[in-house]
């Protein structure tokens, strides 16, 4: 008994220190519970939506479930642990490490042997490690957001009333960095969706860094031209555009002048079977859904229902009411992050939190618009919901850093009360 007591006393002491640390820091518990709820939902549907997939590939019944359970629990622990560290130190450490390390990994990926990488669409996107695969771009996004927040605070925020030429010179290093990232992600990894996401974050943070509207008009023209070029040089992107146009051309051309039909209508386009099955799944769900694990569209009709098309799969099983509750949790989480961003005094924390909110909501919108046929499919994961270890861990780490920042908001409010 004496030995056991001596063994348990340090554990009790550490546990009490952790509890007291959390009590004194007053982190945003609501944000933590909202993010954890989405993780739990993802774990449940990693089992429900993969019933056919495990049978087709001969996996164990709980193959995807156990993997997502492990990653989900690890992610929740990371969200809980990260705020224990001093905000400035942990944010700088993770931010700079993720930016530098995963940028280097993305540079090296095309040169790694095939035994160490997993290809998708003819490009290397994952590094194969014992027991799991790592997607560097998921973690790089966090580092990229921190780099922009940290660097903008030092060089850009205070430079007001600058002329257009001066603004271009000021922001030139960021443009060069972004173009290099575009080459790595959009050209080498053939992942245009992530580039669009990073581009939106870059533009939004520049807006909050007090840049002029003339700059954004100029950048918008350049970005549009670059986007068209990236689409034209990749046949698979053109196929996705044609597939999307085959769905929407009748509706769009019906409201345009009759002469437009001659120039814009394209015959014999590829059938958009993925989006068609996705819309069928959403329609099958109705208001209350068919029941968890009772959906039909996952039975070989939609191959990526647990990853890129997870929203469609969830909607079929829990219906409009269920998916509305899931989306409400996601938007409440975004609201909490934006609330923290608005109330924190430190500009780096403000811009970083804003960037994380944009990373989550833009990814959700790109995915949801794509699976519903409103825009071409981009193949981007839904944060917290799609099956995938890298996406889940990166999202949890991002929320953990925002939770750490939330401690600074509480401290500020306490000081005001004392005054």
LINDACOR-V241821 format. One record per pair of residues at least 4 apart in sequence whose C-alpha atoms are under 6 Angstrom apart, sorted by the first residue. I is the first residue (numbers start at 1). J is the second residue. D is the distance in Angstrom with one decimal. If there is no record, write none. Layout:
# LINDACOR-V241821
i=(I | I)
j=(J | J)
d=(D | D)
This chain:
# LINDACOR-V241821
i=(5 | 17 | 21 | 22 | 25 | 27 | 27 | 28 | 31 | 33 | 34 | 38 | 39 | 39 | 42 | 42 | 43 | 43 | 45 | 46 | 46 | 47 | 48 | 49 | 52 | 54 | 54 | 62 | 65 | 68 | 71 | 71 | 75 | 75 | 77 | 78 | 79 | 79 | 82 | 83 | 87 | 87 | 91 | 92 | 93 | 94 | 95 | 95 | 97 | 98 | 98 | 98 | 99 | 99 | 99 | 99 | 102 | 102 | 105 | 116 | 116 | 117 | 117 | 117 | 118 | 118 | 119 | 119 | 119 | 123 | 124 | 125 | 126 | 126 | 126 | 127 | 127 | 128 | 129 | 134 | 135 | 138 | 139 | 140 | 145 | 146 | 146 | 147 | 148 | 149 | 149 | 149 | 150 | 152 | 152 | 153 | 157 | 162 | 168 | 181 | 182 | 183 | 184 | 185 | 185 | 186 | 186 | 186 | 193 | 193 | 195 | 206 | 207 | 216 | 219 | 231 | 239 | 241 | 243 | 243 | 244 | 245 | 246 | 249 | 260 | 261 | 275 | 278 | 280 | 281 | 281 | 281 | 282 | 282 | 282 | 284 | 285 | 285 | 285 | 285 | 285 | 285 | 286 | 287 | 287 | 287 | 288 | 288 | 288 | 289 | 289 | 289 | 289 | 290 | 290 | 291 | 291 | 292 | 295 | 295 | 297 | 298 | 304 | 304 | 305 | 305 | 305 | 306 | 306 | 307 | 307 | 308 | 308 | 310 | 315 | 315 | 318 | 320 | 324 | 328 | 334 | 340 | 341 | 341 | 341 | 344 | 348 | 358 | 364 | 365 | 369 | 369 | 370 | 370 | 370 | 370 | 381 | 382 | 384 | 389 | 390)
j=(9 | 21 | 25 | 26 | 407 | 406 | 407 | 406 | 333 | 37 | 333 | 384 | 72 | 384 | 46 | 385 | 68 | 69 | 49 | 64 | 65 | 65 | 293 | 306 | 299 | 58 | 59 | 66 | 69 | 72 | 75 | 389 | 393 | 396 | 81 | 82 | 396 | 400 | 400 | 404 | 91 | 404 | 95 | 96 | 97 | 98 | 143 | 146 | 101 | 102 | 140 | 143 | 103 | 140 | 143 | 144 | 136 | 140 | 109 | 127 | 128 | 126 | 127 | 128 | 124 | 126 | 123 | 124 | 125 | 189 | 189 | 189 | 133 | 134 | 135 | 133 | 134 | 133 | 133 | 390 | 390 | 391 | 394 | 144 | 355 | 150 | 352 | 151 | 152 | 348 | 351 | 352 | 348 | 156 | 157 | 157 | 209 | 166 | 172 | 185 | 186 | 187 | 188 | 189 | 191 | 190 | 191 | 192 | 378 | 380 | 199 | 211 | 211 | 220 | 223 | 237 | 243 | 376 | 270 | 272 | 376 | 249 | 269 | 253 | 264 | 265 | 371 | 312 | 284 | 297 | 312 | 316 | 312 | 315 | 316 | 316 | 289 | 290 | 315 | 316 | 317 | 319 | 319 | 319 | 320 | 321 | 318 | 319 | 321 | 316 | 317 | 318 | 319 | 294 | 317 | 317 | 318 | 317 | 316 | 317 | 301 | 302 | 308 | 309 | 309 | 310 | 313 | 310 | 387 | 386 | 387 | 379 | 381 | 386 | 319 | 323 | 322 | 324 | 328 | 332 | 357 | 406 | 350 | 353 | 354 | 409 | 352 | 362 | 382 | 369 | 374 | 375 | 374 | 375 | 376 | 377 | 386 | 386 | 392 | 393 | 394)
d=(5.9 | 5.9 | 6.0 | 5.9 | 5.7 | 5.6 | 5.1 | 6.0 | 5.7 | 6.0 | 6.0 | 5.9 | 5.8 | 5.6 | 6.0 | 4.7 | 5.6 | 5.7 | 5.5 | 6.0 | 5.2 | 4.8 | 4.6 | 5.7 | 5.3 | 5.6 | 4.6 | 5.8 | 5.9 | 5.7 | 6.0 | 5.8 | 5.3 | 5.2 | 6.0 | 5.8 | 5.8 | 4.0 | 5.5 | 4.1 | 5.9 | 5.5 | 5.7 | 5.8 | 5.9 | 5.8 | 4.5 | 5.3 | 5.6 | 5.6 | 5.5 | 4.7 | 6.0 | 5.4 | 3.9 | 5.6 | 5.3 | 5.4 | 6.0 | 5.8 | 4.9 | 5.5 | 4.4 | 5.0 | 5.8 | 5.0 | 5.2 | 4.3 | 5.9 | 4.9 | 5.8 | 5.8 | 5.8 | 5.2 | 4.6 | 5.5 | 5.0 | 4.4 | 5.5 | 5.8 | 5.7 | 5.8 | 5.4 | 5.9 | 5.9 | 5.9 | 5.7 | 5.8 | 5.6 | 5.1 | 5.1 | 5.4 | 5.4 | 4.6 | 5.9 | 5.4 | 4.7 | 5.9 | 5.6 | 6.0 | 5.3 | 5.0 | 5.0 | 4.9 | 5.6 | 4.5 | 4.7 | 4.8 | 5.0 | 6.0 | 6.0 | 6.0 | 5.6 | 5.7 | 5.9 | 5.5 | 6.0 | 5.8 | 5.4 | 5.0 | 5.3 | 5.3 | 5.9 | 5.8 | 6.0 | 5.3 | 5.5 | 5.6 | 6.0 | 5.8 | 5.8 | 5.1 | 5.5 | 5.5 | 5.3 | 5.6 | 4.1 | 5.8 | 5.6 | 3.7 | 5.9 | 4.4 | 5.3 | 4.8 | 4.6 | 5.7 | 5.7 | 4.4 | 5.9 | 5.5 | 4.7 | 4.1 | 3.6 | 5.8 | 4.8 | 4.7 | 5.8 | 5.0 | 5.9 | 5.3 | 5.3 | 5.5 | 5.8 | 5.9 | 4.5 | 5.0 | 5.7 | 4.7 | 5.8 | 4.6 | 5.0 | 5.8 | 5.3 | 5.8 | 4.7 | 5.5 | 4.9 | 5.9 | 6.0 | 6.0 | 5.6 | 5.9 | 4.5 | 5.3 | 5.9 | 5.1 | 6.0 | 5.6 | 5.3 | 5.8 | 5.1 | 5.7 | 5.9 | 5.0 | 5.4 | 4.4 | 5.7 | 5.2 | 5.4 | 6.0 | 6.0)
